[in-house]
Amino acid sequence: MSIKTVSTQPFTDQKPGTSGLRKRVKAFQQTNYLENFVQAIFNSLEGYQGQTLVVGGDGRYYNRQAIQIILKMSAANGFGRVLVGQGGILSTPAASCVIRKNQAFGGIILSASHNPGGPDNDFGIKYNIGNGGPAPEKVTEAIYTYSKEITSYQILATEDVNLDKLGTSQLGSMQVEVIDSVADYGDLMASLFDFDLIRKFIASGNFRMCIDSMHAVTGPYAIEIFEERLGAPIGTVQNGTPLEDFGGGHPDPNLVYAHELVDILYGEGAPDFGAASDGDGDRNMILGRKFFVTPSDSLAILAANAKLVPGYSSGLAGVARSMPTSQAVDKVAAQLGMDCYETPTGWKFFGNLLDAGKATLCGEESFGTGSNHVREKDGLWAVLFWLNILAVKQQSVESIVKEHWQSYGRNYYSRHDYEEVDTEKANTLMTNLRSLLSTLKGKQFGQYQVAYADDFGYTDPIDGSISQKQGIRIGFSDGSRIVFRLSGTGTQGATLRVYLESYEPDVAKQNLDPQQALADLITLSDEIAQIRQMTGREKPTVIT
């Protein structure tokens, strides 16, 4: 075994997005492409020599090959120990759990989250810091800077590691330990939730559920937790074998892409509860019988019922949501006397709040919810939280949600995604919107009067760091909002996201379809932004 120094040249497109670097697999397969980015990560770090690194991914195509490269480069760059998930598998929240439990220096997670997988689809890589959370902007900016200057990388010339066999081996002077991918995470969940109560609830015979892992990373976790530890019938978890191409599906837990689960929950003889998770296990969708729970409502309901769950029975320090997420949780925080923080999109912005004890629960409208137990959003954690509440309340999902609306009011909410829009056209649309902002306040659009219009900026209350241009907000005097953002999670073109929200305190008016309730705002969003004219699209790609 010898350390090789390989000469290379920079690539110009290695700027990390909201959650790391995501590209088509073929981009990562270019000579030195992955190696350059990994070396840029290491070059941006200080004091890691002899320390522990955690490595794992969602099992998508190129996961195993990438892990072998990362292990050899970690050894060549001076890490003392790497913990890697068996088979190369670690869900994103499980990776955060392992980093925190082992006080690792950091971790490298291989995932493109909810994006499709396979040879012709997407791959991704991101670095998580020692608190288990995604690298903050100052770290990702440093990585990008090094990626533009790199001239060489270091790698150990050696055989591949057997990722399927538990145990330890040596790569030069570095120890590699292949760990059970599920054990630590499963134990953490058991410490937070009342597994005995949930087990009795499932065994009662009065409750049926269906968990769809979408052939993605949560399959082994869901089978172990729900079928083994909680005693749910075998087969409760469907699509539970992780596949490199996710079975040809799109592992995004929403009403469009998780249609197999939706058909079951809206079909004849539907179970009482359904849930789906995404490619890397950090997102969730919650369904009752013929009933969909929006992620924004889910966050608010978990916050309102947190004291029913052992791990949160002493109450919450505060809550936090991303700016585009509905203001439903704000209503809960106000009524319960808690602080509520509004951050940019991206889980990394919650890290400082969680570390400082300012917030306990966090959530994003993009089907992500989590707490201070790890530093990532966590799909199966959210499912267990719901099961714990259901077991205590002995009510249906629908009745719990409607009872919540009666207490706090309903925030009608929807997100319209225009995927793979020409990047230049999308940027022009946003530029045009920014040029209108100073003229909009006080303007009347039908029944709506503009109360404020801005480009959301955030000053972190803990470290004072500033993030600008995080989304265009247009707020109206009745509390309604329209938000426009370009997403940072796609790999082709640009994704324009339009978020629409209106608040309804009147119980008699809380049972409309959201698209009906938001119809005037939907029309207004196109009028203001000229979406159809600018993009050539007659309708969104996905509505959630």
N, C-alpha and C positions, 0 to 999 in steps of 0.2 A: 504494500500500500504506500503510495506516495502522493503528495500534494502537487497538483498541476496548476500552473498559472496560465490561463488561456487568454490570448489577445482578442479583443472584440471592439465593435463600434457601437455607438449609441443608436437607439431607435427613438424616433421623435414623438411617438404616440403612447408613452407609458405614464401618462398623468392619471393617478387614481381618481375614481369618481366617488359617489356617495358611500360605496362599500367596496373599496379596493379597485383593482384593475380587472376589467371584463372585456374580453374580445372573443372572436370566433376561435375555435380550437386550432384552426389552421394558422392563425396568427401566433399562437403560443408554440406551435410546432416549428416555426422558423428557427433556423440555426442561431443559437445564443439568446433567443428572445426571452424565454423564461429565466435563463441563467442571469442575464443582465438585470432583470427586475429583482431577483432574489439577492444578487450582490448589492444592488442599490439599497435594499432594505438593510442588509448587514452594515453597509457603509454609513448609513444614517444613525446607527445605534452606537452607544458607548457603554462600556463596562459589562459586556455580555460574556466575555471569555470565561470558560469554566462553568457557565450558568446553564439552566435548564430551559429548553425550548419545547413547546407542544406543537405537533403537526398532525393534521387530519383533514378530511374533506367529505364531500357529500356523495362520493362514489360515482360521479359522472365520468364520461369518457375523458381519458388522459389523466385521471386522478392518480392512478398507481405510478405511471411513468414520472409524473411531476414530483411525487413524494420521494422517489428514489434519487432524483436530482437534488432535491432540497436536503435530504439526509447527507449526501456526499458533500454538498457545499457547506452544510452546518459543521461537519467534522473538519473540513479544510479551514474554516474561518474561526475555529476555536471554541465552539460550544462544548460543554462538558457532558451534556446528557440531552437526549431527545426522547420524549414520550410520544408515541405514535399510535393511533387507534388501530385495532386489529382489522386487517383487510384494507387499511387506509381510511377507515370510516370514523368520522367524528361529526356529529351534528354541530352546528355553530354554537348553540347554547351549551352543549356538552363540552366543547372545546373550552369555552369560557369557564365552565365549572372545573375542569381539570387544571387549567392555568391557575385559578384561584386556590384550589385545594393544595396544589403542590408548590405554591409560591414561585411559579416559573417566571423567568425573565419576560417571556412573551410567547406568542404563538403565531404560526402561519396556517391560515385556513384556506382551503382550496374549494371554491364554490362560486357559481354564478347565480346562487339563490334560486329564485323562481323562474329563471330563464330556461328554455329547452336545452337538452343535452344531446350528445352524439357527435360523430365525426364532423358533421357539417354545421353544428350549432355552437353553443357557448361554453366558455370556461372562465374561471376567475381565480384571483388570488388576493388575499388581504393580510395585513399584519395586525395582530392584537397585542396591546401592551400588557404590562404586568398586573393591572387590575382586572384583566379578562375582557376588556372592552376594545372596540375598534380604535385604531390609532387616530388621535386627534389631528386636526388640519395641519398643525405645525410639523407633525411627523410625516404626514403624507406629502406635504410640500417638500420636505427635505429628501424624501425618497425620490420624488420626481426630479429634483435638482440633480441628485447623484446619477439618475438614469440618463440624463442628458450629457453627463461628463465622463461616463464610464469608459475605460480603455482596456480593462481586463477583469477576469473573475477567477476565483480559486475553487477548485473541486478536487475531491479525493479520488484517485484512480483505484477502484475496488469493485468487488462483486455487489450485486443487489442484495438488499436485506429481505429475508422471508417475512412478509407483512402478515401472513396468515397464522403464524405460530406465536402464541403468547410466550413472553420471556425476554431475556436480555441478550444482547450480542455487542460486539465491539466494531466500530468503524474508526480505525486509527486509535487515537486516544479518547474518542468520544463513545459513551455508552448509549446504545439504542434499546429502549424498552418498549416492546409491543404490548399494549394494555387492552383490557376488556373495554370496548367502546361504550358500554351501557352502564356498567356497575356503579361508578361514582355518581353519574347523573341520576340513576334510579334511586340511590340512597339519599341524595339531596331531596328529591321529590317526596320520598317517604318521611323526611324530617319536617316538611312544610305542611303536608295535607293529612287529613284523618283517614288513612288507608283502611282502618278497621271499619269505620262508618261507611265509606264508599263501597267496601267489599260486601257488607251486609245489604246495602241498598241495591247493588247489582244482583245479589243472590236472592233477593225477595221475590223475584219473578214478575214484579210489577213495572220493571224498567228494562228497556232494550236500547242498545246503542250500536252505532256503526262508525268505525274510524277508518278513514281513507288516507293511507300514506303515499298514494300516487306513485308507487314504485321508486320512492325517493328515500332519503337517509333515515327518516323516522321509523321505517318498518321494524327493525330490530328493537328499537326503544319502545315502540307501541306494543309490540307482542310481549316483551318482557314485563312492562308495567301493567297493561290492561288485562292481558290474558293470563300471565303467570302470577304476578303479585296481587292483582285485584280480582282474579277469578272470573273474568268475563269469558263467555263461551268461545271456544276456538272458532275462528272465522270472523270474530268481531272486527279484527283488523283486516281490511282488504287491501290488495296491492301492496303487500308488506315486504316484498323482496326488492331491495335496491337494484336498479338496472342502470347500465351506463348511459342509456338513452331515455330513461324513465318510461320504458315501454312505448316509446313513440309519442308520449303525451307531453303536455305543458304543465310542469309541476307548480302551478300557481293556484292557491286555494281560494278561488272566487266562484261566483255563480256561473261563469262562462266556462272556465277550464276544469273545474271539479264537477262537471256535469253528471258524471256517473253517480256520485254521492247525492247530488241534488235530485236526480231522478228517483233515487231510493227514498229520500226524506219527503218528497212530494208525491210519492206513489201510493198505491193501495197497501194497507197494512204496514205503513211506515213505522220505523222505530221511534222512540221518544226523543232521541238525541243523536246528532251526527256531527262529526268534526273532520276536517281535512288539514293537512300540513303541506309545506312546500318542499322544494328541492333540498335545502339544507336544514330544515327543521325549525326555523325561527319564526315562521308565520303560521297563522291558524284561521280557520273559518268555523264558526259555530252555527249550527242549525238545530231548530226544534222540529217537531212534526209539522210539515208544511209551513215552516216559519224560519226566516233568515234574520240573524242578529248582525247588525252592522258592526264593524270593528270599533267605531266610535262609541256606540251604545254599550258594547261589551266592556270596554275600558271603564265607562261610567258605572256600570252595574257591578263590576268587580270592586271598584272603589267604595261603592255604597254598601256592599255586603262583606267587606274584608274581615270584619270582626268575627264572622262566622267560621273563619278558617284558622286553624291553630297557629300557623306561621305568621299570621297578621292580626291575631286576636287582641294585641295591645294597642292597635290603631296604627294609622299611617302618619308618617312625618309630613307628607305632602304628596302631590301628584304632579305629573308633567305630561305634556302632549306636544306633538309637532304642530307647527302653525296651521297646516291645512286640515288637521284633524278637527272634527266637529267640537263645539264648545259644550257638549253634554257633560263632560267630566268637570268643567268649570262650575256648573250648577251644583254638582255634588260637593265639590270642595267648598263653595260658598256656604252651603247649608250646614256642612259639618265643621266649618271653621278651620279649614286647611289651606295652606298655600297651594296655588296652582301655577305652574311655570309653562310658558309657551316658548318652544325652541324651534330652530330650523329642522327640516327633515334630515334624518340620519341619526342612527342610534348613538353615534359617538357624542352627540350633544347632550345626552342624558348622563353620561359617565360622571362628570364633575358633580352634578346634583346628587347622584346616588352616593358617590364617595364621600361627599360632605354631609350626608345625612339630611339633606333638604327635601328629598323625594323618596318615596317607597315604591309606588307604582308608576309606570310610564307606558305610553302607547302612541301608536301611529295609525292613521286611517288605512294604511296599506297592509292591513291584516297582521299587524305586529303589536304584541303586548308583552310586558315583562315587569320585573321588579328588581329589588336590590339583591336577590339571591345569586344572580350572575350579572354580567354587564353586556348582555345581548338580549334582544327580544327572544321569546321562548314559546313556541307553539304548543308543545305538550303540557307545559306548565299551565297555560291558559285553559286547556281542556280539563286538566285536573282541578283547577280553581272552580270551573263551572260545575264539574261533578260533585265537588265538595258542597257547593251552595245548593245544588239540586237535592243532595242527600239530606241536608239539614232542613230545607224548606218544604220538601215533598210536594213541589208544585211543578207544572210543566214549564218548559223554556218560555213559551209564549206568555203565560200568565205572569212570570217573573218580570219579563220585559215590559208588559203593559202596566203592571203595578208600578214599575219604576217611572214610566211616563206620567202616570197619574200624580206621582209625588213630586217629580222634578220638571215636568213638561217634556215634550218631544222635540228633538232637533232633527227635522227632516234634512237628509243629507245624501249626496250622491257624488261620485267621481266619474267624469267622462274622460277616457283616454283616447288620444289619437296617436296610434303607434306608427313608427317608421315614417314619420313626416320628413320631407326634405329638410336637412339641417339649416340650410340658408333661409328657407322660408319660415321655419320655426323661430329662428333668431330674429328675423325681421318683424314677425308678429309681436314678439316680446319687446323689441326696441320701439315699435310703434305705440304699444301700450304704455311703456315708460314715459314716452313723450306726452301722453295725455294726462298723466297723473295730476299735474299741477292745475289742470282745468276742471277736474271732475267734482271737487267738493262743493256741495250745495246744489248740484245739478239734479234735475228731476227726470226720471225715466218711468213714465206711467205712474204706478203707485209707489215707486221706490225713489227716495231721495238719498243721494250719496252723502254719508256722514264723514267718511274719510277714504282716501286712496293713497296707497304708498307701496314702496318696494321694501319688503320686510327685511330689517336688519336686526342682528342679535348681539348683545354684549353679554358674555358669560358672567353670571353673578359671582362665580368663584374665582376665576383667574383673569377676568377682564378682557379676554380675547374677543375680537370683533369679527362677525361674519356678515357680509353684505350681499344684496341681491339674492335673497332666499325665496322669493316668490312675490308676485304682485297681488295685493289685497285691495278689494273694493268693498267697503262696508256701508250698509244702509241704515237709516235712522230707526228701522224696526228691528235691528239686530241681524238681518240677513247678510250674507256674504257671498262674494264670488272671488275665488283665488285662481290664479294662473301660474303654472310652473312648468319648466322643462325638467324631465326626470333625468337622473344620473345613473340609471340601472340598465339601460338598454345598450345594445352593441351595434345596431344598424339605424342610421338616421337619428331622429330625435323623437321623443315621446312628449307630446303636449298633454298635460293634465289640467283639467278644469274641475274645480271643487265648488259645489253649490250647497248652500245651507240656509235654512230658515227655521225659526223657533216657533213652536206652537204650544202655549200653555193650556189651551182649552181642550179638555178631555174629549168633548164631542167632536173635535176636528182632528183627532190623532190617529185615525184609521185609514187615511188616504194612502194610495200608492205613492212612494216618494217622487217618481217622475211626474205624476199628476200634480202633487203639491208644489213641486219646484218648476213647473212648466214655464211660468213667466220669467223666472231667473235664467232658465236654460236659453230661452229666446233672447233675453237681454245679454247674456254672455257672448252670443254670436254677434249681436248688434254692436257691442262695444269693441270686441277684439277682431271682428271680421274673420272668424275662423274659416268658414266655408270659402270665402273669397281668397284668403291667404294660403290655405292648405289644399284646396280643391276637394276636400272631403265633405260629403253630404251628412255624414253621421259619425259618431265615435266608433273606434274599433271595439272597445270594451266599456260597458257601463256597470259600475258597482255601487 
